[in-house]
Amino acid sequence: MSIARAGDAGALIELGAVSFDELQAALLAAKRYPGVTAAIAGHSSVLVLHDEPIDLGQLAVRVESRLPPDSDPKVSPTTHELQVRVTERDSPELPRLLSSAGMNRNEFLAELSSLRLRARYLGFRPGFAYLEGLPVRWNLPRLSTPRVKVPEGSLGIAGTMAGFYSEVSPGGWNLVGRTDAVLWNPWAVRPNLIAPGDVVSIKPIEELLVAHESQRPVENADSGSDLAEVVASGQLTLLVRGGDRGRCVSGLPEGGPFDRQAAAVANGAVGNRAGAPILECVAVGPTIRFLTDCVVSWAGAAIDMKVNGRPVEGSQQVSVSSEDELTTGPLRDGLRGYLAIHPEPGDDGGPFQARPTVLTSGRRLRGQTGPSQPLRIRTLARSSRLLIRSLAGPHPLEETLLRLIESRSWTVSTLLDRVGIRLLPNEGEVPDLPADLPSCGTQFGTVQWHPDGNLVVLGPDHPITGGYLQPMTVMRNELWKLALLKPGESVRWAIER
């Protein structure tokens, strides 16, 4: 067993070859260690997150002392029988599997129906469970080039693991079938159908799949009152809730604003709670028509604000009346900014909604009742956002490769959103990098180095596990820089060893 820093708010515990029960015991021991706020299971590792300094050596001793021998399961599993359609359209990699395993289609179907797969851990996407128990001869590597769009419900296999894609998403696993089961319901008490320890059996079918209806409950029309209406949504305007590390239990990232400091400043200026829902605006701000008297505040990238066509002096506390129209122009010196509204806007999305609510034109914001907090005006003291400081690790990397990252400038690509930002090297050859590591936990600020030589910096809506090399992790007080990066800009890295 080994332990390494994962930024200044985390540590990665590598456990080696462990059983499911040992992995769960290590996860529980890590969660209960003083100062730990969340723990995420990987294939054979645990990522712990903390807000205050902790003794990594003592944490490692605590976890190792709790590892039991491989014995009877400690979890009472739920068994799920899922119907899986196996047709040419739904199983494009089946011919490859049959050839590799030396079997025909009937043999595959018989073996598929006899499987009892066990969920080892959650990750990748909401509702995605990593299932172990495949036959040895089914071992297939991931696709060299991932698909841009994998259909919801697809059954994929990669190496020794299987998994059902709970939503339409990119993916590089080999597709051998598809189910219509509801794998993820953000409105449910337990949003993911399959939990760690659960057993999955498969019934192959040939029938057409039945599209399931939305799980969203009927809205309560009497909840709250209308605050404002979105006249124009700008390039992209999101209603973002505060972050919550407890979501990782259900396979979700912490979420929250991309630029937490700016969001806190804007909410504080109008008397909202810390973590109150706030409008996260990208590139071009929205136009809002107010339906009642409100106070608004802006923080983040610079912007020009107008009320009824007249420029506003200052942006931290702006009073607006019913029927006033607030216009926010293009953002300057950064990609994202935050518009706080008091009374606080409510979010009618599911309790386990994976991503923020997208606000479109015509959408009305409803207010939440509650006491106001003391108004607090603060300024953001910020350094150059194009030099990003990080800590080396959690994966060990040769000093020459760390220096290689620091010596290059990296261009922000057009592939950037709240899931992650892809950075392209401006010069030099691509080093030989691992392509398929055991999946381990990730966090907001994890930096992955992909085999194609690109860096991917994970954002607040990242997958909570990943199988790529993690050479460094962005420091917490530097995360705001990621929110402001724009396509075409060049950044450099300063890595603390």
C-alpha positions in Angstrom: 0.0 0.0 0.0 1.2 3.6 -0.7 -0.1 7.1 -0.2 0.6 10.3 -2.1 -0.6 13.9 -2.1 -3.4 14.7 -4.5 -3.2 18.5 -4.4 -3.3 20.5 -1.2 -6.8 19.0 -0.3 -6.5 15.4 -1.1 -4.5 12.1 -1.0 -4.5 9.0 -3.1 -4.2 5.7 -1.3 -3.1 2.9 -3.6 -4.1 -0.5 -2.1 -2.7 -3.0 -4.6 -4.6 -6.2 -5.4 -7.6 -6.1 -3.1 -11.0 -7.8 -3.0 -14.3 -5.9 -3.1 -14.6 -6.3 0.7 -11.1 -5.0 1.3 -11.8 -2.0 -1.0 -15.0 -1.2 0.9 -13.2 -1.6 4.3 -10.5 0.8 3.2 -13.1 3.3 1.9 -15.0 3.2 5.2 -11.8 3.7 7.3 -10.7 6.6 5.1 -14.1 8.3 5.5 -14.0 8.0 9.3 -10.5 9.6 9.6 -10.6 13.0 11.3 -10.6 15.8 8.8 -11.6 13.8 5.8 -14.7 15.2 4.1 -15.2 12.7 1.3 -13.6 9.4 0.0 -13.9 8.0 -3.5 -13.2 4.4 -4.4 -11.3 3.5 -7.5 -10.5 0.1 -8.9 -7.8 -0.6 -6.3 -7.5 2.8 -4.6 -9.2 5.4 -2.4 -9.0 9.2 -3.0 -9.6 11.1 0.2 -10.5 14.8 0.2 -10.1 17.1 3.2 -10.4 20.8 4.1 -7.8 20.9 6.8 -4.2 19.5 6.9 -4.1 15.8 7.8 -1.2 13.4 8.6 -0.9 11.2 5.6 1.3 8.6 7.4 -1.3 8.2 10.2 -4.1 8.0 7.6 -2.3 5.2 5.8 -1.7 3.3 9.0 -5.4 3.6 9.9 -6.6 2.4 6.6 -4.1 -0.6 6.5 -5.1 -1.7 10.0 -8.8 -1.9 8.9 -8.1 -4.2 5.9 -9.8 -7.5 6.6 -8.8 -10.8 5.0 -10.8 -11.9 1.9 -13.9 -13.3 3.6 -17.7 -13.4 3.3 -19.3 -10.2 1.8 -19.9 -7.4 4.3 -22.6 -5.9 2.1 -26.1 -7.4 1.5 -26.4 -7.0 -2.2 -29.5 -6.2 -4.3 -29.8 -8.3 -7.4 -30.9 -6.7 -10.6 -32.0 -8.7 -13.7 -31.6 -6.4 -16.7 -33.0 -7.2 -20.2 -30.2 -6.5 -22.8 -30.9 -6.4 -26.5 -28.1 -7.9 -28.5 -28.5 -6.9 -32.2 -26.0 -5.7 -34.8 -26.9 -2.1 -34.1 -26.6 -2.4 -30.3 -23.4 -4.6 -30.2 -21.0 -3.3 -32.8 -18.0 -4.8 -31.1 -19.5 -8.3 -30.7 -17.8 -9.7 -33.8 -14.5 -8.5 -32.4 -15.2 -10.2 -29.1 -16.4 -13.4 -30.7 -13.2 -13.6 -32.8 -10.9 -12.8 -29.8 -12.6 -15.3 -27.5 -13.0 -18.0 -30.1 -16.8 -18.5 -29.7 -19.9 -18.2 -31.7 -22.9 -15.9 -31.1 -25.0 -18.6 -29.4 -22.2 -19.5 -27.0 -21.8 -15.8 -26.2 -25.6 -15.4 -25.5 -25.5 -18.5 -23.2 -22.5 -17.2 -21.3 -24.0 -13.7 -21.1 -27.2 -15.0 -19.5 -25.2 -17.0 -16.9 -23.1 -14.1 -15.7 -23.4 -12.7 -12.2 -21.6 -9.3 -12.3 -20.9 -7.4 -9.1 -20.6 -3.6 -8.9 -17.2 -2.8 -7.5 -17.4 1.0 -7.5 -19.2 4.0 -9.2 -17.7 6.6 -11.5 -17.2 8.0 -15.0 -20.8 9.2 -15.4 -23.8 9.5 -13.0 -25.3 6.0 -12.6 -22.3 4.2 -14.2 -21.2 1.2 -12.1 -18.0 -0.7 -12.8 -19.0 -4.4 -12.9 -16.6 -7.2 -12.3 -17.0 -10.9 -13.0 -16.5 -11.2 -16.8 -15.1 -14.4 -18.2 -11.3 -14.2 -18.7 -11.5 -14.8 -22.4 -13.8 -11.7 -22.8 -10.8 -9.4 -22.0 -10.7 -6.7 -24.7 -8.8 -3.4 -24.5 -10.6 -0.1 -24.8 -11.0 1.4 -28.3 -8.0 3.3 -29.5 -10.3 6.2 -30.5 -13.3 6.7 -28.2 -16.8 7.2 -29.7 -18.1 10.8 -29.5 -21.6 9.5 -28.6 -22.5 6.2 -27.0 -26.3 5.5 -26.7 -27.9 5.5 -23.3 -28.2 2.0 -21.8 -25.3 0.6 -23.8 -23.4 -2.4 -22.2 -19.7 -1.9 -22.7 -16.7 -4.1 -21.7 -13.1 -3.1 -21.3 -10.4 -5.3 -19.9 -11.9 -7.2 -17.0 -14.8 -4.8 -16.3 -18.2 -4.2 -17.7 -20.6 -1.2 -17.3 -23.9 0.3 -18.6 -23.8 3.8 -20.0 -26.5 5.6 -18.0 -26.7 8.5 -20.4 -25.6 9.5 -23.9 -21.9 10.3 -23.6 -18.5 9.8 -25.2 -16.9 6.5 -24.4 -14.2 4.0 -25.4 -15.6 0.7 -24.2 -16.6 -2.2 -26.5 -20.4 -2.2 -27.0 -22.0 -5.6 -26.9 -25.7 -4.8 -26.1 -28.1 -2.3 -24.7 -30.8 -2.1 -22.0 -33.8 0.2 -21.5 -33.6 0.1 -17.7 -33.6 3.4 -15.9 -30.0 3.5 -14.5 -30.1 7.0 -13.1 -33.0 9.0 -11.7 -31.9 12.3 -10.1 -35.3 12.5 -8.3 -35.0 9.2 -6.4 -33.8 8.8 -2.9 -31.1 6.5 -4.3 -30.5 8.0 -7.8 -28.3 5.2 -9.1 -30.1 1.9 -9.8 -26.9 -0.1 -9.2 -24.9 0.5 -6.0 -21.5 -0.9 -5.0 -21.9 -4.6 -4.0 -25.1 -5.1 -6.1 -25.3 -8.1 -8.4 -26.4 -7.8 -12.0 -27.7 -10.7 -14.1 -28.5 -10.3 -17.8 -31.4 -11.6 -19.9 -30.6 -11.3 -23.6 -33.6 -10.3 -25.7 -34.2 -9.5 -29.4 -37.3 -7.2 -28.9 -37.3 -3.5 -29.4 -36.5 -1.4 -26.3 -39.2 0.7 -24.7 -38.3 4.3 -24.1 -38.9 5.1 -20.4 -40.8 8.3 -19.4 -39.2 11.1 -17.5 -38.9 10.5 -13.8 -39.5 14.2 -13.0 -42.3 14.7 -10.4 -45.2 17.1 -11.0 -44.1 20.6 -10.1 -45.8 22.5 -7.2 -47.0 25.6 -8.9 -47.4 27.3 -5.5 -43.8 27.0 -4.4 -42.1 30.4 -4.2 -42.9 33.5 -6.3 -41.6 34.8 -9.6 -38.5 36.9 -9.4 -37.5 37.5 -12.9 -37.7 36.2 -16.5 -34.8 35.5 -18.8 -35.3 37.7 -21.9 -32.1 36.5 -23.6 -29.8 33.8 -22.2 -26.5 35.1 -23.7 -24.1 32.5 -24.9 -24.7 30.2 -21.9 -26.3 31.0 -18.6 -26.5 28.3 -15.9 -28.2 28.2 -12.5 -25.6 26.7 -10.3 -26.1 25.4 -6.7 -23.4 25.2 -4.1 -21.0 22.3 -4.1 -21.6 19.2 -2.0 -18.9 16.6 -1.6 -21.4 14.1 -0.2 -22.6 13.6 -3.7 -19.7 11.3 -4.4 -21.5 8.5 -2.6 -23.9 8.4 -5.6 -21.1 8.7 -8.1 -21.4 12.5 -8.6 -18.7 15.2 -8.4 -18.9 18.0 -5.8 -20.2 20.5 -8.4 -20.8 24.1 -7.4 -19.6 27.3 -9.2 -16.5 27.0 -11.4 -15.1 30.2 -9.8 -16.1 29.7 -6.1 -14.4 32.9 -4.9 -16.3 35.1 -7.4 -19.6 33.4 -6.6 -19.1 33.9 -2.9 -18.3 37.6 -3.4 -21.5 38.1 -5.5 -23.8 36.2 -3.1 -22.3 37.9 -0.1 -22.9 41.4 -1.5 -26.6 40.9 -1.8 -27.1 39.0 1.5 -27.6 35.5 0.1 -26.5 32.4 2.0 -23.1 30.9 1.2 -23.7 28.4 -1.6 -27.0 29.9 -2.7 -28.0 29.2 -6.3 -26.3 31.7 -8.6 -26.2 32.5 -12.3 -23.0 31.4 -13.9 -22.6 33.3 -17.2 -20.2 32.3 -20.0 -18.8 34.7 -22.6 -21.9 36.8 -23.1 -24.2 37.6 -20.2 -28.0 37.4 -20.1 -30.8 40.0 -20.3 -33.1 39.7 -17.3 -36.5 41.3 -16.8 -37.5 41.6 -13.1 -41.0 40.8 -11.8 -40.4 42.1 -8.3 -38.0 44.4 -6.4 -34.5 42.7 -6.2 -30.9 43.4 -5.5 -28.2 42.0 -7.8 -24.5 41.7 -7.8 -21.8 40.7 -10.3 -18.3 39.2 -9.8 -15.8 37.4 -12.0 -14.7 38.5 -15.4 -15.4 42.2 -16.1 -18.7 43.2 -17.7 -20.8 46.2 -18.5 -24.2 46.3 -16.9 -27.2 48.4 -17.9 -30.6 48.9 -16.3 -33.3 50.0 -18.8 -30.5 50.9 -21.2 -28.6 53.1 -18.7 -25.1 52.1 -17.6 -24.7 51.1 -14.0 -21.9 52.5 -11.9 -20.5 49.7 -9.8 -21.7 46.1 -9.9 -21.7 44.8 -6.3 -25.0 46.1 -5.1 -27.5 47.1 -7.8 -31.2 47.7 -6.8 -33.8 46.9 -9.5 -37.6 47.3 -9.5 -40.4 45.3 -11.0 -40.4 45.6 -14.8 -36.7 46.8 -14.9 -34.6 45.1 -17.5 -31.0 44.3 -16.7 -28.6 43.8 -19.6 -25.1 42.3 -19.2 -22.7 42.7 -22.1 -19.9 40.5 -23.3 -17.4 39.4 -20.6 -13.9 40.8 -20.7 -10.6 39.3 -19.5 -12.1 36.0 -18.7 -14.8 33.5 -19.8 -17.1 33.3 -16.7 -18.8 35.6 -14.3 -21.5 35.4 -11.7 -24.8 37.2 -11.2 -26.3 36.9 -7.7 -30.0 37.8 -7.1 -31.7 38.5 -3.8 -34.2 37.1 -2.9 -32.4 33.9 -3.7 -33.5 32.1 -6.9 -34.8 28.5 -6.4 -33.7 25.6 -8.5 -36.4 23.1 -9.4 -33.9 20.5 -10.7 -33.6 17.0 -9.2 -31.9 16.6 -5.8 -29.2 14.6 -7.5 -29.1 16.6 -10.7 -25.7 15.9 -12.3 -25.2 19.3 -13.9 -26.4 22.8 -13.5 -29.8 24.0 -14.9 -29.4 25.7 -18.3 -31.5 28.9 -18.4 -33.1 29.5 -21.8 -35.0 32.5 -23.0 -38.5 32.7 -21.5 -37.5 30.8 -18.4 -38.8 32.3 -15.1 -36.8 32.3 -11.9 -38.7 31.7 -8.7 -37.6 33.1 -5.4 -36.9 31.2 -2.2 -38.0 32.6 1.2 -35.6 32.8 4.0 -33.7 35.3 6.2 -31.1 37.6 4.7 -27.5 37.5 5.7 -25.5 40.6 6.5 -24.4 42.4 3.3 -20.7 42.0 2.7 -18.7 43.9 0.1 -15.4 42.2 -0.8 -12.9 42.6 -3.6 -11.1 39.9 -5.4 -7.3 40.2 -5.2 -6.0 38.2 -8.1 -2.7 37.4 -9.8 -2.0 36.5 -13.4 -4.4 33.8 -14.4 -2.2 32.4 -17.2 0.4 31.0 -14.8 -1.2 28.1 -12.8 0.3 26.6 -9.7 -0.1 22.9 -8.9 1.3 20.2 -6.7 3.0 17.1 -8.2 1.1 13.9 -8.0 -0.7 11.8 -7.0 0.9 9.6 -9.7 4.7 9.6 -9.5 6.5 11.2 -12.5 10.1 11.5 -13.5 11.6 14.9 -12.8 12.4 15.3 -16.5 8.7 14.9 -17.4 7.7 17.5 -14.8 10.2 19.9 -16.2 8.9 19.2 -19.7 5.4 20.3 -18.6 6.8 23.5 -17.0 9.0 24.3 -20.0 6.2 24.3 -22.5 3.3 26.7 -23.0 -0.1 25.1 -23.4 -2.9 26.4 -25.6 -6.5 26.3 -24.3 -8.5 24.4 -26.9 -12.1 24.8 -27.9 -12.9 21.7 -25.9 -13.6 23.3 -22.5 -16.7 23.2 -20.3 -17.5 22.4 -16.7 -16.3 18.8 -17.1 -12.8 19.7 -18.2 -10.4 21.8 -20.2 -8.2 20.3 -22.9 -4.8 22.0 -23.2 -2.6 21.5 -26.3 1.2 21.6 -26.1 2.6 24.3 -28.3 5.8 22.5 -29.2 7.9 19.3 -28.7 7.5 15.6 -29.1 4.9 13.5 -27.2 6.5 11.4 -24.4 5.5 7.7 -24.0 2.6 7.9 -21.6 0.5 5.1 -20.2 -2.9 4.6 -22.0 -4.9 2.4 -19.6 -4.3 2.7 -15.8 -6.6 1.3 -13.2 -9.4 3.9 -12.7 -8.9 6.0 -9.5 -10.7 8.9 -7.9 -10.5 12.4 -9.3 -11.4 15.9 -8.1 -11.9 19.4 -9.3 -8.4 20.4 -10.4 -7.1 17.0 -11.2 -4.8 17.2 -14.3 -4.7 14.2 -16.6 -1.9 13.7 -19.2 -3.4 11.8 -22.1 -1.4 9.5 -24.4 -1.8 12.0 -27.3 0.3 14.5 -25.3 -2.7 16.8 -24.3 -3.4 17.8 -20.7 -7.0 17.7 -19.5 -7.8 19.7 -16.4 -11.0 18.5 -14.7 -13.7 21.1 -13.8 -16.4 21.0 -11.1 -18.6 18.5 -13.1 -15.9 16.0 -13.8 -16.3 12.2 -13.7 -15.3 11.1 -10.2 -13.0 8.4 -11.5 -10.6 8.1 -14.5 -7.9 5.8 -15.9 -5.4 8.3 -17.2 -2.0 9.5 -15.7 -2.4 12.2 -13.0 0.9 14.0 -12.9 -0.3 17.0 -10.9 -3.3 18.7 -9.1 -4.2 22.4 -9.2 -4.0 24.1 -5.8 -7.3 25.1 -4.4 -6.6 28.9 -4.4 -5.7 28.6 -8.1 -8.9 26.9 -9.3 -10.5 30.3 -10.2 -8.0 30.6 -13.0 -9.5 27.6 -14.8 -13.0 29.2 -14.9 -11.7 32.3 -16.7 -9.6 30.5 -19.4 -10.6 31.2 -23.0 -9.9 29.3 -26.2 -6.7 30.3 -27.8 -5.0 31.6 -24.6 -1.6 30.1 -23.6 -0.9 29.1 -20.1 2.2 27.9 -18.2 2.6 25.7 -15.2 4.5 26.0 -11.9 4.7 22.6 -10.2 5.6 22.3 -6.5 7.4 19.0 -5.8 
